[in-house]
Amino acid sequence: MAKRFKFIRTYAVDTQSRLDHLVPLASTSYPKLKIFLGVYEDGANHSGVTQPQLDSAIAQANAYPNTVMGVVVGNECLNTDSTPVPVTVQQLITDLQYVRSKIPNKNILVTTCLGYQSAITYGNQLAPYCDCMMVNIYPFYGQVSITAAWQNLVDAYNMFVNKFPGKQVMVGETGWPSAGPANGSAVPSVDNEKTCISQIFVKGPQLGPIFLFEAFDEPWKSENQWAPHWGLWDKNGNAKFSL
């Protein structure tokens, strides 16, 4: 992965998943790799789950400033998202302020990653506390055909650029599933996933940073029939197509 990508996102920094080992490993073994370090927001157990991860992310950002490019406090973690443990907007603001206050290096960005609807509903309220605006944009969920996917992504991106003037907008997640039923005109397949990703590789730089979702298939996911199939690599680490 480090041979093909310069930046990666994580979604937690906990000991159970061993994601807390990633930044030190990258620093020593993959020094060119830059990481946007994720913190899992748990509205049901903030003190037991989220707070330790906030502190761990702060510590790693300060210890490895050449590896950690940003701290992403929560991903689709509000009540307009599908998370079972949403946090309030005020709690998210408090956490963003806490992390920003503890990382003196302003080159390390602090933000949250918003779902599409959350960005529309709460983005302006959160923008003053984010160094950049990170939004997940999925043409597949817009039910457009693969031929219309790139333009759908561009249109949504431009909408958010206009919505958040003066803020850099990053696409926090996008991609296309390789299997599952059709979603309107959006048809999952390996060929369509390859087309989507290839277009992003070629045209994406004009929009700025774009994070592809995701590296590997997650076959244990069950929230819908597409959830296990977004990886560039399958569950065994085999590439679905040439990158």
C-alpha positions as CSV (number, residue, x, y, z in Angstrom):
1,M,0.0,0.0,0.0
2,A,2.8,2.4,0.9
3,K,4.2,1.9,-2.6
4,R,1.0,3.2,-4.3
5,F,-0.4,5.7,-1.8
6,K,1.1,8.7,0.0
7,F,-1.7,9.3,2.5
8,I,-4.0,7.0,4.5
9,R,-6.8,7.5,6.9
10,T,-7.6,5.4,10.0
11,Y,-10.8,5.3,12.0
12,A,-9.5,4.6,15.5
13,V,-6.3,4.6,17.6
14,D,-7.1,1.9,20.1
15,T,-5.1,-1.0,21.5
16,Q,-7.6,-3.7,20.8
17,S,-7.3,-3.3,17.0
18,R,-3.6,-2.5,17.3
19,L,-4.1,0.6,15.3
20,D,-2.2,2.4,18.0
21,H,0.9,0.7,16.5
22,L,0.5,2.2,13.0
23,V,2.0,5.6,13.4
24,P,5.2,4.4,15.1
25,L,5.6,1.7,12.5
26,A,5.1,4.1,9.6
27,S,7.5,6.5,11.1
28,T,10.3,4.0,11.1
29,S,9.5,1.7,8.2
30,Y,7.5,3.9,5.8
31,P,8.8,7.5,6.4
32,K,7.1,8.9,3.2
33,L,3.7,7.7,4.3
34,K,1.5,10.4,5.9
35,I,-1.4,9.5,8.1
36,F,-4.7,11.2,9.0
37,L,-5.2,9.6,12.4
38,G,-8.8,8.8,13.2
39,V,-10.5,8.9,16.6
40,Y,-13.7,6.8,17.1
41,E,-16.5,8.9,18.6
42,D,-18.7,6.8,20.9
43,G,-21.7,8.8,22.2
44,A,-22.7,6.0,24.6
45,N,-19.3,5.6,26.3
46,H,-17.3,8.8,25.6
47,S,-15.2,8.6,28.7
48,G,-14.3,5.0,28.3
49,V,-13.9,4.8,24.5
50,T,-13.4,8.2,22.9
51,Q,-11.4,10.1,25.6
52,P,-8.5,7.6,25.7
53,Q,-8.3,7.7,21.9
54,L,-8.3,11.5,21.9
55,D,-5.4,11.5,24.3
56,S,-3.6,8.8,22.3
57,A,-4.0,10.7,19.0
58,I,-2.7,13.9,20.6
59,A,0.3,12.1,22.0
60,Q,1.1,10.4,18.6
61,A,0.6,13.7,16.7
62,N,3.0,15.5,19.0
63,A,5.6,12.6,19.0
64,Y,5.5,12.0,15.2
65,P,4.8,15.3,13.5
66,N,6.5,14.1,10.3
67,T,4.1,11.2,10.0
68,V,0.8,12.5,11.4
69,M,-0.6,15.0,8.9
70,G,-4.0,15.3,10.7
71,V,-6.3,14.1,13.4
72,V,-9.8,13.2,12.4
73,V,-12.1,13.4,15.3
74,G,-15.0,11.1,14.5
75,N,-16.3,9.7,11.2
76,E,-20.0,10.0,10.4
77,C,-20.7,10.2,14.1
78,L,-23.7,12.5,14.3
79,N,-27.5,11.8,14.5
80,T,-27.9,12.2,10.8
81,D,-25.5,9.4,10.2
82,S,-25.9,5.6,10.5
83,T,-23.8,5.2,13.6
84,P,-25.5,3.4,16.5
85,V,-23.7,5.6,19.1
86,P,-24.0,9.3,17.8
87,V,-22.4,12.2,19.7
88,T,-24.0,15.6,20.0
89,V,-22.7,18.4,17.9
90,Q,-21.7,20.2,21.0
91,Q,-19.7,17.2,22.2
92,L,-17.9,17.0,18.8
93,I,-17.1,20.7,19.0
94,T,-15.7,20.2,22.5
95,D,-13.5,17.3,21.3
96,L,-12.3,19.3,18.3
97,Q,-11.3,22.2,20.6
98,Y,-9.6,19.8,23.0
99,V,-7.4,18.2,20.4
100,R,-6.6,21.5,18.7
101,S,-5.6,23.0,22.1
102,K,-3.2,20.1,22.8
103,I,-1.4,20.0,19.4
104,P,0.7,23.2,19.1
105,N,2.0,22.3,15.6
106,K,-0.5,24.1,13.4
107,N,0.7,22.1,10.4
108,I,-1.1,19.1,11.8
109,L,-4.7,19.5,10.8
110,V,-7.6,18.9,13.2
111,T,-11.0,18.1,11.7
112,T,-13.9,15.7,11.7
113,C,-15.2,13.6,8.8
114,L,-18.9,14.3,8.0
115,G,-21.4,12.2,6.2
116,Y,-23.0,13.9,3.2
117,Q,-26.2,14.8,5.1
118,S,-24.3,15.8,8.3
119,A,-22.2,18.2,6.2
120,I,-25.3,19.8,4.9
121,T,-27.1,20.0,8.3
122,Y,-24.2,20.7,10.7
123,G,-21.3,21.7,8.5
124,N,-21.6,25.5,9.0
125,Q,-21.9,25.0,12.8
126,L,-18.7,22.8,12.9
127,A,-16.6,24.7,10.3
128,P,-15.1,27.3,12.8
129,Y,-13.6,24.4,14.8
130,C,-12.2,22.5,11.8
131,D,-8.9,23.3,10.0
132,C,-10.4,21.8,6.9
133,M,-13.7,20.3,5.9
134,M,-13.7,16.6,5.3
135,V,-16.9,15.1,3.7
136,N,-17.8,11.6,2.5
137,I,-19.2,11.7,-1.1
138,Y,-20.5,8.5,-2.7
139,P,-21.9,8.7,-6.3
140,F,-23.0,5.1,-5.8
141,Y,-25.4,6.2,-3.0
142,G,-26.5,9.0,-5.3
143,Q,-27.8,6.1,-7.5
144,V,-26.1,7.3,-10.6
145,S,-24.6,5.2,-13.3
146,I,-20.8,4.6,-13.5
147,T,-20.7,6.9,-16.5
148,A,-22.1,9.8,-14.4
149,A,-20.1,9.0,-11.2
150,W,-17.2,11.4,-11.7
151,Q,-19.4,14.3,-12.6
152,N,-21.6,13.5,-9.6
153,L,-18.5,13.6,-7.3
154,V,-17.4,16.9,-8.9
155,D,-20.8,18.6,-8.4
156,A,-21.1,17.5,-4.8
157,Y,-17.5,18.7,-4.1
158,N,-18.1,22.1,-5.6
159,M,-21.3,22.4,-3.6
160,F,-19.4,21.9,-0.4
161,V,-16.6,24.3,-1.6
162,N,-19.3,27.0,-2.0
163,K,-20.9,26.0,1.3
164,F,-17.6,26.4,3.3
165,P,-15.8,29.5,1.8
166,G,-12.3,29.9,3.0
167,K,-11.9,26.2,4.0
168,Q,-10.1,23.5,2.2
169,V,-12.5,20.7,1.3
170,M,-11.3,17.1,1.3
171,V,-13.2,14.1,0.1
172,G,-13.0,11.9,3.2
173,E,-14.4,8.8,1.5
174,T,-15.5,7.8,-1.9
175,G,-15.4,4.6,-4.0
176,W,-17.6,1.9,-5.7
177,P,-18.5,-1.6,-4.5
178,S,-17.5,-4.6,-6.5
179,A,-20.5,-6.7,-5.6
180,G,-24.1,-6.5,-4.4
181,P,-27.4,-5.6,-6.0
182,A,-28.0,-2.5,-8.2
183,N,-28.8,0.7,-6.4
184,G,-30.9,2.5,-8.9
185,S,-28.6,3.1,-11.9
186,A,-25.5,2.4,-9.8
187,V,-24.4,-1.2,-10.5
188,P,-21.7,-2.9,-8.4
189,S,-19.0,-4.8,-10.2
190,V,-15.3,-5.1,-10.3
191,D,-15.2,-3.4,-13.7
192,N,-17.2,-0.5,-12.4
193,E,-15.1,-0.2,-9.3
194,K,-12.0,-0.1,-11.5
195,T,-13.6,2.6,-13.7
196,C,-14.5,4.7,-10.7
197,I,-11.0,4.4,-9.1
198,S,-9.2,5.0,-12.4
199,Q,-11.1,8.2,-13.0
200,I,-10.2,9.4,-9.5
201,F,-6.5,8.6,-10.1
202,V,-6.5,10.5,-13.4
203,K,-8.8,13.4,-12.6
204,G,-8.8,13.6,-8.8
205,P,-5.9,16.0,-8.4
206,Q,-8.0,18.8,-9.7
207,L,-10.2,18.5,-6.7
208,G,-7.4,18.2,-4.1
209,P,-7.1,15.4,-1.5
210,I,-9.4,12.4,-2.0
211,F,-9.4,9.3,0.2
212,L,-10.6,6.1,-1.4
213,F,-12.8,3.8,0.6
214,E,-11.4,1.4,1.2
215,A,-8.1,-0.6,1.2
216,F,-9.5,-4.1,2.0
217,D,-12.9,-5.8,1.8
218,E,-14.5,-6.2,5.2
219,P,-16.6,-9.4,4.9
220,W,-17.9,-9.2,8.4
221,K,-19.9,-6.0,7.7
222,S,-23.7,-6.5,7.5
223,E,-25.3,-3.1,7.5
224,N,-26.2,-3.6,3.8
225,Q,-25.4,-5.9,0.9
226,W,-22.6,-3.6,-0.4
227,A,-20.8,-3.0,2.9
228,P,-18.4,-6.0,2.6
229,H,-17.3,-5.2,-1.0
230,W,-15.6,-1.7,-1.2
231,G,-12.0,-2.8,-0.9
232,L,-9.3,-2.3,-3.6
233,W,-8.0,-5.6,-2.3
234,D,-10.1,-8.6,-1.3
235,K,-10.2,-10.2,2.2
236,N,-7.2,-12.3,1.3
237,G,-5.1,-9.3,0.2
238,N,-5.5,-9.9,-3.5
239,A,-5.8,-6.9,-5.7
240,K,-9.2,-6.8,-7.6
241,F,-7.6,-5.0,-10.5
242,S,-4.3,-3.3,-11.3
243,L,-3.7,0.1,-9.6
